[in-house]
């Protein structure tokens, strides 16, 4: 999986998870949704994405066989 796709999948999963938790557990979980959205917005302008660093350390998208 390409790193960009992994980031999108992670962000989508976090948003859907936080929405489900907000619905079933507590509305305070919507803060997680806001955090993910703000992080996506700032990364679009600055190019810095903490999730990218974490996923790289986990080996996502760093294979020698990955096509560029």
PDB file with one MODEL, atoms N, CA, C and O in Angstrom:
MODEL        1
ATOM      1  N   UNK A   1       0.848  -1.171   0.000  1.00  0.00           N
ATOM      2  CA  UNK A   1       0.000   0.000   0.000  1.00  0.00           C
ATOM      3  C   UNK A   1       0.896   1.237   0.000  1.00  0.00           C
ATOM      4  O   UNK A   1       1.891   1.298   0.722  1.00  0.00           O
ATOM      5  N   UNK A   2       0.533   2.203  -0.806  1.00  0.00           N
ATOM      6  CA  UNK A   2       1.284   3.450  -0.832  1.00  0.00           C
ATOM      7  C   UNK A   2       1.032   4.230   0.448  1.00  0.00           C
ATOM      8  O   UNK A   2      -0.023   4.110   1.071  1.00  0.00           O
ATOM      9  N   UNK A   3       2.016   5.027   0.827  1.00  0.00           N
ATOM     10  CA  UNK A   3       1.927   5.793   2.062  1.00  0.00           C
ATOM     11  C   UNK A   3       0.744   6.757   2.042  1.00  0.00           C
ATOM     12  O   UNK A   3       0.052   6.906   3.050  1.00  0.00           O
ATOM     13  N   UNK A   4       0.507   7.407   0.917  1.00  0.00           N
ATOM     14  CA  UNK A   4      -0.609   8.357   0.816  1.00  0.00           C
ATOM     15  C   UNK A   4      -1.954   7.657   1.041  1.00  0.00           C
ATOM     16  O   UNK A   4      -2.839   8.194   1.706  1.00  0.00           O
ATOM     17  N   UNK A   5      -2.091   6.464   0.481  1.00  0.00           N
ATOM     18  CA  UNK A   5      -3.332   5.708   0.673  1.00  0.00           C
ATOM     19  C   UNK A   5      -3.491   5.257   2.113  1.00  0.00           C
ATOM     20  O   UNK A   5      -4.601   5.239   2.644  1.00  0.00           O
ATOM     21  N   UNK A   6      -2.384   4.895   2.747  1.00  0.00           N
ATOM     22  CA  UNK A   6      -2.432   4.479   4.146  1.00  0.00           C
ATOM     23  C   UNK A   6      -2.845   5.638   5.046  1.00  0.00           C
ATOM     24  O   UNK A   6      -3.587   5.445   6.009  1.00  0.00           O
ATOM     25  N   UNK A   7      -2.371   6.832   4.738  1.00  0.00           N
ATOM     26  CA  UNK A   7      -2.746   8.006   5.527  1.00  0.00           C
ATOM     27  C   UNK A   7      -4.231   8.290   5.388  1.00  0.00           C
ATOM     28  O   UNK A   7      -4.910   8.577   6.375  1.00  0.00           O
ATOM     29  N   UNK A   8      -4.730   8.212   4.175  1.00  0.00           N
ATOM     30  CA  UNK A   8      -6.168   8.436   3.953  1.00  0.00           C
ATOM     31  C   UNK A   8      -7.010   7.378   4.658  1.00  0.00           C
ATOM     32  O   UNK A   8      -8.048   7.686   5.243  1.00  0.00           O
ATOM     33  N   UNK A   9      -6.554   6.136   4.597  1.00  0.00           N
ATOM     34  CA  UNK A   9      -7.282   5.053   5.271  1.00  0.00           C
ATOM     35  C   UNK A   9      -7.277   5.248   6.783  1.00  0.00           C
ATOM     36  O   UNK A   9      -8.291   5.035   7.446  1.00  0.00           O
ATOM     37  N   UNK A  10      -6.121   5.657   7.328  1.00  0.00           N
ATOM     38  CA  UNK A  10      -6.024   5.898   8.764  1.00  0.00           C
ATOM     39  C   UNK A  10      -6.934   7.053   9.187  1.00  0.00           C
ATOM     40  O   UNK A  10      -7.650   6.949  10.183  1.00  0.00           O
ATOM     41  N   UNK A  11      -6.905   8.145   8.435  1.00  0.00           N
ATOM     42  CA  UNK A  11      -7.746   9.301   8.766  1.00  0.00           C
ATOM     43  C   UNK A  11      -9.229   8.935   8.687  1.00  0.00           C
ATOM     44  O   UNK A  11     -10.005   9.294   9.573  1.00  0.00           O
ATOM     45  N   UNK A  12      -9.619   8.233   7.643  1.00  0.00           N
ATOM     46  CA  UNK A  12     -11.018   7.821   7.511  1.00  0.00           C
ATOM     47  C   UNK A  12     -11.460   6.898   8.627  1.00  0.00           C
ATOM     48  O   UNK A  12     -12.573   7.025   9.139  1.00  0.00           O
ATOM     49  N   UNK A  13     -10.601   5.975   9.005  1.00  0.00           N
ATOM     50  CA  UNK A  13     -10.907   5.053  10.098  1.00  0.00           C
ATOM     51  C   UNK A  13     -11.050   5.801  11.419  1.00  0.00           C
ATOM     52  O   UNK A  13     -11.964   5.533  12.199  1.00  0.00           O
ATOM     53  N   UNK A  14     -10.138   6.743  11.662  1.00  0.00           N
ATOM     54  CA  UNK A  14     -10.207   7.520  12.903  1.00  0.00           C
ATOM     55  C   UNK A  14     -11.489   8.352  12.963  1.00  0.00           C
ATOM     56  O   UNK A  14     -12.120   8.439  14.016  1.00  0.00           O
ATOM     57  N   UNK A  15     -11.872   8.956  11.856  1.00  0.00           N
ATOM     58  CA  UNK A  15     -13.086   9.772  11.827  1.00  0.00           C
ATOM     59  C   UNK A  15     -14.322   8.914  12.057  1.00  0.00           C
ATOM     60  O   UNK A  15     -15.175   9.262  12.873  1.00  0.00           O
ATOM     61  N   UNK A  16     -14.426   7.796  11.343  1.00  0.00           N
ATOM     62  CA  UNK A  16     -15.603   6.937  11.515  1.00  0.00           C
ATOM     63  C   UNK A  16     -15.668   6.329  12.910  1.00  0.00           C
ATOM     64  O   UNK A  16     -16.751   6.189  13.478  1.00  0.00           O
ATOM     65  N   UNK A  17     -14.514   5.968  13.463  1.00  0.00           N
ATOM     66  CA  UNK A  17     -14.476   5.429  14.824  1.00  0.00           C
ATOM     67  C   UNK A  17     -14.921   6.470  15.839  1.00  0.00           C
ATOM     68  O   UNK A  17     -15.704   6.174  16.742  1.00  0.00           O
ATOM     69  N   UNK A  18     -14.415   7.694  15.686  1.00  0.00           N
ATOM     70  CA  UNK A  18     -14.789   8.733  16.646  1.00  0.00           C
ATOM     71  C   UNK A  18     -16.266   9.098  16.524  1.00  0.00           C
ATOM     72  O   UNK A  18     -16.904   9.420  17.526  1.00  0.00           O
ATOM     73  N   UNK A  19     -16.817   9.054  15.313  1.00  0.00           N
ATOM     74  CA  UNK A  19     -18.251   9.316  15.156  1.00  0.00           C
ATOM     75  C   UNK A  19     -19.091   8.229  15.817  1.00  0.00           C
ATOM     76  O   UNK A  19     -20.105   8.526  16.450  1.00  0.00           O
ATOM     77  N   UNK A  20     -18.679   6.984  15.673  1.00  0.00           N
ATOM     78  CA  UNK A  20     -19.403   5.884  16.326  1.00  0.00           C
ATOM     79  C   UNK A  20     -19.305   6.007  17.843  1.00  0.00           C
ATOM     80  O   UNK A  20     -20.295   5.815  18.549  1.00  0.00           O
ATOM     81  N   UNK A  21     -18.114   6.328  18.345  1.00  0.00           N
ATOM     82  CA  UNK A  21     -17.956   6.509  19.796  1.00  0.00           C
ATOM     83  C   UNK A  21     -18.766   7.693  20.307  1.00  0.00           C
ATOM     84  O   UNK A  21     -19.310   7.644  21.410  1.00  0.00           O
ATOM     85  N   UNK A  22     -18.850   8.757  19.511  1.00  0.00           N
ATOM     86  CA  UNK A  22     -19.650   9.912  19.917  1.00  0.00           C
ATOM     87  C   UNK A  22     -21.130   9.557  19.979  1.00  0.00           C
ATOM     88  O   UNK A  22     -21.862  10.036  20.845  1.00  0.00           O
ATOM     89  N   UNK A  23     -21.550   8.726  19.065  1.00  0.00           N
ATOM     90  CA  UNK A  23     -22.959   8.340  19.039  1.00  0.00           C
ATOM     91  C   UNK A  23     -23.313   7.388  20.183  1.00  0.00           C
ATOM     92  O   UNK A  23     -24.351   7.545  20.827  1.00  0.00           O
ATOM     93  N   UNK A  24     -22.459   6.413  20.432  1.00  0.00           N
ATOM     94  CA  UNK A  24     -22.785   5.365  21.402  1.00  0.00           C
ATOM     95  C   UNK A  24     -22.220   5.587  22.803  1.00  0.00           C
ATOM     96  O   UNK A  24     -22.744   5.026  23.765  1.00  0.00           O
ATOM     97  N   UNK A  25     -21.161   6.393  22.945  1.00  0.00           N
ATOM     98  CA  UNK A  25     -20.512   6.527  24.249  1.00  0.00           C
ATOM     99  C   UNK A  25     -20.668   7.930  24.806  1.00  0.00           C
ATOM    100  O   UNK A  25     -21.333   8.133  25.822  1.00  0.00           O
ATOM    101  N   UNK A  26     -20.050   8.903  24.136  1.00  0.00           N
ATOM    102  CA  UNK A  26     -20.072  10.271  24.644  1.00  0.00           C
ATOM    103  C   UNK A  26     -19.818  11.245  23.504  1.00  0.00           C
ATOM    104  O   UNK A  26     -18.968  10.985  22.652  1.00  0.00           O
ATOM    105  N   UNK A  27     -20.538  12.360  23.470  1.00  0.00           N
ATOM    106  CA  UNK A  27     -20.308  13.371  22.429  1.00  0.00           C
ATOM    107  C   UNK A  27     -18.901  13.975  22.475  1.00  0.00           C
ATOM    108  O   UNK A  27     -18.464  14.597  21.508  1.00  0.00           O
ATOM    109  N   UNK A  28     -18.200  13.797  23.582  1.00  0.00           N
ATOM    110  CA  UNK A  28     -16.836  14.329  23.675  1.00  0.00           C
ATOM    111  C   UNK A  28     -15.878  13.681  22.675  1.00  0.00           C
ATOM    112  O   UNK A  28     -14.818  14.241  22.397  1.00  0.00           O
ATOM    113  N   UNK A  29     -16.223  12.532  22.140  1.00  0.00           N
ATOM    114  CA  UNK A  29     -15.385  11.886  21.122  1.00  0.00           C
ATOM    115  C   UNK A  29     -15.337  12.694  19.832  1.00  0.00           C
ATOM    116  O   UNK A  29     -14.473  12.452  18.990  1.00  0.00           O
ATOM    117  N   UNK A  30     -16.245  13.645  19.659  1.00  0.00           N
ATOM    118  CA  UNK A  30     -16.206  14.498  18.472  1.00  0.00           C
ATOM    119  C   UNK A  30     -14.940  15.359  18.443  1.00  0.00           C
ATOM    120  O   UNK A  30     -14.552  15.857  17.386  1.00  0.00           O
ATOM    121  N   UNK A  31     -14.299  15.535  19.596  1.00  0.00           N
ATOM    122  CA  UNK A  31     -13.028  16.263  19.623  1.00  0.00           C
ATOM    123  C   UNK A  31     -11.961  15.525  18.829  1.00  0.00           C
ATOM    124  O   UNK A  31     -11.087  16.153  18.231  1.00  0.00           O
ATOM    125  N   UNK A  32     -12.026  14.205  18.818  1.00  0.00           N
ATOM    126  CA  UNK A  32     -11.084  13.435  18.016  1.00  0.00           C
ATOM    127  C   UNK A  32     -11.315  13.697  16.527  1.00  0.00           C
ATOM    128  O   UNK A  32     -10.360  13.827  15.761  1.00  0.00           O
ATOM    129  N   UNK A  33     -12.569  13.773  16.125  1.00  0.00           N
ATOM    130  CA  UNK A  33     -12.895  14.097  14.741  1.00  0.00           C
ATOM    131  C   UNK A  33     -12.354  15.471  14.373  1.00  0.00           C
ATOM    132  O   UNK A  33     -11.786  15.653  13.297  1.00  0.00           O
ATOM    133  N   UNK A  34     -12.531  16.429  15.262  1.00  0.00           N
ATOM    134  CA  UNK A  34     -12.021  17.785  15.017  1.00  0.00           C
ATOM    135  C   UNK A  34     -10.497  17.786  14.918  1.00  0.00           C
ATOM    136  O   UNK A  34      -9.935  18.487  14.077  1.00  0.00           O
ATOM    137  N   UNK A  35      -9.828  17.012  15.762  1.00  0.00           N
ATOM    138  CA  UNK A  35      -8.373  16.934  15.731  1.00  0.00           C
ATOM    139  C   UNK A  35      -7.875  16.342  14.417  1.00  0.00           C
ATOM    140  O   UNK A  35      -6.924  16.853  13.826  1.00  0.00           O
ATOM    141  N   UNK A  36      -8.511  15.271  13.961  1.00  0.00           N
ATOM    142  CA  UNK A  36      -8.103  14.640  12.704  1.00  0.00           C
ATOM    143  C   UNK A  36      -8.320  15.609  11.541  1.00  0.00           C
ATOM    144  O   UNK A  36      -7.464  15.731  10.665  1.00  0.00           O
ATOM    145  N   UNK A  37      -9.451  16.289  11.535  1.00  0.00           N
ATOM    146  CA  UNK A  37      -9.728  17.261  10.470  1.00  0.00           C
ATOM    147  C   UNK A  37      -8.743  18.416  10.470  1.00  0.00           C
ATOM    148  O   UNK A  37      -8.276  18.838   9.411  1.00  0.00           O
ATOM    149  N   UNK A  38      -8.424  18.928  11.650  1.00  0.00           N
ATOM    150  CA  UNK A  38      -7.461  20.029  11.751  1.00  0.00           C
ATOM    151  C   UNK A  38      -6.070  19.575  11.309  1.00  0.00           C
ATOM    152  O   UNK A  38      -5.342  20.330  10.665  1.00  0.00           O
ATOM    153  N   UNK A  39      -5.710  18.352  11.654  1.00  0.00           N
ATOM    154  CA  UNK A  39      -4.414  17.811  11.250  1.00  0.00           C
ATOM    155  C   UNK A  39      -4.342  17.660   9.732  1.00  0.00           C
ATOM    156  O   UNK A  39      -3.315  17.975   9.130  1.00  0.00           O
ATOM    157  N   UNK A  40      -5.409  17.187   9.112  1.00  0.00           N
ATOM    158  CA  UNK A  40      -5.437  17.067   7.658  1.00  0.00           C
ATOM    159  C   UNK A  40      -5.321  18.432   6.989  1.00  0.00           C
ATOM    160  O   UNK A  40      -4.632  18.585   5.980  1.00  0.00           O
ATOM    161  N   UNK A  41      -5.998  19.413   7.559  1.00  0.00           N
ATOM    162  CA  UNK A  41      -5.960  20.773   6.998  1.00  0.00           C
ATOM    163  C   UNK A  41      -4.572  21.383   7.110  1.00  0.00           C
ATOM    164  O   UNK A  41      -4.064  21.942   6.139  1.00  0.00           O
ATOM    165  N   UNK A  42      -3.950  21.284   8.283  1.00  0.00           N
ATOM    166  CA  UNK A  42      -2.621  21.875   8.434  1.00  0.00           C
ATOM    167  C   UNK A  42      -1.597  21.151   7.587  1.00  0.00           C
ATOM    168  O   UNK A  42      -0.667  21.782   7.086  1.00  0.00           O
ATOM    169  N   UNK A  43      -1.739  19.841   7.411  1.00  0.00           N
ATOM    170  CA  UNK A  43      -0.765  19.101   6.598  1.00  0.00           C
ATOM    171  C   UNK A  43      -0.884  19.476   5.121  1.00  0.00           C
ATOM    172  O   UNK A  43       0.096  19.393   4.381  1.00  0.00           O
ATOM    173  N   UNK A  44      -2.066  19.884   4.693  1.00  0.00           N
ATOM    174  CA  UNK A  44      -2.237  20.329   3.311  1.00  0.00           C
ATOM    175  C   UNK A  44      -1.454  21.614   3.046  1.00  0.00           C
ATOM    176  O   UNK A  44      -0.965  21.823   1.935  1.00  0.00           O
ATOM    177  N   UNK A  45      -1.332  22.468   4.054  1.00  0.00           N
ATOM    178  CA  UNK A  45      -0.637  23.742   3.884  1.00  0.00           C
ATOM    179  C   UNK A  45       0.849  23.663   4.225  1.00  0.00           C
ATOM    180  O   UNK A  45       1.664  24.339   3.598  1.00  0.00           O
ATOM    181  N   UNK A  46       1.205  22.850   5.207  1.00  0.00           N
ATOM    182  CA  UNK A  46       2.597  22.827   5.666  1.00  0.00           C
ATOM    183  C   UNK A  46       3.396  21.658   5.104  1.00  0.00           C
ATOM    184  O   UNK A  46       4.624  21.725   5.043  1.00  0.00           O
ATOM    185  N   UNK A  47       2.725  20.596   4.697  1.00  0.00           N
ATOM    186  CA  UNK A  47       3.415  19.410   4.214  1.00  0.00           C
ATOM    187  C   UNK A  47       3.897  18.499   5.332  1.00  0.00           C
ATOM    188  O   UNK A  47       4.472  17.445   5.061  1.00  0.00           O
ATOM    189  N   UNK A  48       3.675  18.885   6.579  1.00  0.00           N
ATOM    190  CA  UNK A  48       4.072  18.066   7.726  1.00  0.00           C
ATOM    191  C   UNK A  48       2.880  17.261   8.214  1.00  0.00           C
ATOM    192  O   UNK A  48       1.818  17.812   8.506  1.00  0.00           O
ATOM    193  N   UNK A  49       3.069  15.949   8.298  1.00  0.00           N
ATOM    194  CA  UNK A  49       1.999  15.065   8.752  1.00  0.00           C
ATOM    195  C   UNK A  49       2.572  14.070   9.753  1.00  0.00           C
ATOM    196  O   UNK A  49       3.364  13.208   9.373  1.00  0.00           O
ATOM    197  N   UNK A  50       2.187  14.173  11.031  1.00  0.00           N
ATOM    198  CA  UNK A  50       2.689  13.234  12.033  1.00  0.00           C
ATOM    199  C   UNK A  50       2.342  11.779  11.713  1.00  0.00           C
ATOM    200  O   UNK A  50       3.131  10.879  11.998  1.00  0.00           O
ATOM    201  N   UNK A  51       1.182  11.545  11.130  1.00  0.00           N
ATOM    202  CA  UNK A  51       0.787  10.175  10.783  1.00  0.00           C
ATOM    203  C   UNK A  51       1.742   9.589   9.749  1.00  0.00           C
ATOM    204  O   UNK A  51       2.014   8.389   9.766  1.00  0.00           O
ATOM    205  N   UNK A  52       2.248  10.421   8.860  1.00  0.00           N
ATOM    206  CA  UNK A  52       3.200   9.952   7.855  1.00  0.00           C
ATOM    207  C   UNK A  52       4.474   9.445   8.518  1.00  0.00           C
ATOM    208  O   UNK A  52       5.000   8.398   8.141  1.00  0.00           O
ATOM    209  N   UNK A  53       4.967  10.180   9.498  1.00  0.00           N
ATOM    210  CA  UNK A  53       6.172   9.757  10.217  1.00  0.00           C
ATOM    211  C   UNK A  53       5.948   8.441  10.957  1.00  0.00           C
ATOM    212  O   UNK A  53       6.811   7.563  10.948  1.00  0.00           O
ATOM    213  N   UNK A  54       4.798   8.310  11.592  1.00  0.00           N
ATOM    214  CA  UNK A  54       4.487   7.094  12.345  1.00  0.00           C
ATOM    215  C   UNK A  54       4.360   5.898  11.412  1.00  0.00           C
ATOM    216  O   UNK A  54       4.904   4.829  11.692  1.00  0.00           O
ATOM    217  N   UNK A  55       3.643   6.073  10.301  1.00  0.00           N
ATOM    218  CA  UNK A  55       3.460   4.971   9.364  1.00  0.00           C
ATOM    219  C   UNK A  55       4.777   4.563   8.714  1.00  0.00           C
ATOM    220  O   UNK A  55       4.999   3.378   8.466  1.00  0.00           O
ATOM    221  N   UNK A  56       5.651   5.526   8.434  1.00  0.00           N
ATOM    222  CA  UNK A  56       6.966   5.196   7.873  1.00  0.00           C
ATOM    223  C   UNK A  56       7.775   4.346   8.838  1.00  0.00           C
ATOM    224  O   UNK A  56       8.434   3.387   8.437  1.00  0.00           O
ATOM    225  N   UNK A  57       7.719   4.714  10.134  1.00  0.00           N
ATOM    226  CA  UNK A  57       8.449   3.939  11.142  1.00  0.00           C
ATOM    227  C   UNK A  57       7.893   2.524  11.274  1.00  0.00           C
ATOM    228  O   UNK A  57       8.614   1.598  11.645  1.00  0.00           O
ATOM    229  N   UNK A  58       6.606   2.364  10.969  1.00  0.00           N
ATOM    230  CA  UNK A  58       5.985   1.041  11.011  1.00  0.00           C
ATOM    231  C   UNK A  58       6.234   0.241   9.733  1.00  0.00           C
ATOM    232  O   UNK A  58       5.850  -0.924   9.633  1.00  0.00           O
ATOM    233  N   UNK A  59       6.887   0.887   8.751  1.00  0.00           N
ATOM    234  CA  UNK A  59       7.251   0.186   7.529  1.00  0.00           C
ATOM    235  C   UNK A  59       6.240   0.269   6.406  1.00  0.00           C
ATOM    236  O   UNK A  59       6.351  -0.471   5.428  1.00  0.00           O
ATOM    237  N   UNK A  60       5.262   1.144   6.515  1.00  0.00           N
ATOM    238  CA  UNK A  60       4.262   1.273   5.458  1.00  0.00           C
ATOM    239  C   UNK A  60       4.851   2.090   4.310  1.00  0.00           C
ATOM    240  O   UNK A  60       5.393   3.174   4.527  1.00  0.00           O
ATOM    241  N   UNK A  61       4.745   1.574   3.109  1.00  0.00           N
ATOM    242  CA  UNK A  61       5.216   2.297   1.929  1.00  0.00           C
ATOM    243  C   UNK A  61       6.711   2.361   1.784  1.00  0.00           C
ATOM    244  O   UNK A  61       7.200   3.068   0.903  1.00  0.00           O
ATOM    245  N   UNK A  62       7.467   1.656   2.607  1.00  0.00           N
ATOM    246  CA  UNK A  62       8.905   1.728   2.537  1.00  0.00           C
ATOM    247  C   UNK A  62       9.553   0.502   1.942  1.00  0.00           C
ATOM    248  O   UNK A  62      10.758   0.303   2.096  1.00  0.00           O
ATOM    249  N   UNK A  63       8.781  -0.321   1.268  1.00  0.00           N
ATOM    250  CA  UNK A  63       9.308  -1.554   0.708  1.00  0.00           C
ATOM    251  C   UNK A  63      10.246  -1.259  -0.458  1.00  0.00           C
ATOM    252  O   UNK A  63      10.072  -0.273  -1.174  1.00  0.00           O
ATOM    253  N   UNK A  64      11.227  -2.115  -0.636  1.00  0.00           N
ATOM    254  CA  UNK A  64      12.153  -1.949  -1.757  1.00  0.00           C
ATOM    255  C   UNK A  64      11.465  -2.259  -3.079  1.00  0.00           C
ATOM    256  O   UNK A  64      11.962  -1.890  -4.143  1.00  0.00           O
ATOM    257  N   UNK A  65      10.345  -2.925  -3.013  1.00  0.00           N
ATOM    258  CA  UNK A  65       9.642  -3.327  -4.240  1.00  0.00           C
ATOM    259  C   UNK A  65       8.515  -2.369  -4.585  1.00  0.00           C
ATOM    260  O   UNK A  65       7.763  -2.638  -5.521  1.00  0.00           O
ATOM    261  N   UNK A  66       8.369  -1.273  -3.874  1.00  0.00           N
ATOM    262  CA  UNK A  66       7.298  -0.319  -4.110  1.00  0.00           C
ATOM    263  C   UNK A  66       7.577   0.452  -5.394  1.00  0.00           C
ATOM    264  O   UNK A  66       8.668   0.992  -5.573  1.00  0.00           O
ATOM    265  N   UNK A  67       6.614   0.504  -6.269  1.00  0.00           N
ATOM    266  CA  UNK A  67       6.768   1.259  -7.519  1.00  0.00           C
ATOM    267  C   UNK A  67       6.501   2.724  -7.239  1.00  0.00           C
ATOM    268  O   UNK A  67       5.575   3.066  -6.503  1.00  0.00           O
ATOM    269  N   UNK A  68       7.304   3.580  -7.823  1.00  0.00           N
ATOM    270  CA  UNK A  68       7.152   5.024  -7.624  1.00  0.00           C
ATOM    271  C   UNK A  68       6.454   5.611  -8.801  1.00  0.00           C
ATOM    272  O   UNK A  68       6.222   6.820  -8.842  1.00  0.00           O
TER     273      UNK A  68
ENDMDL
END
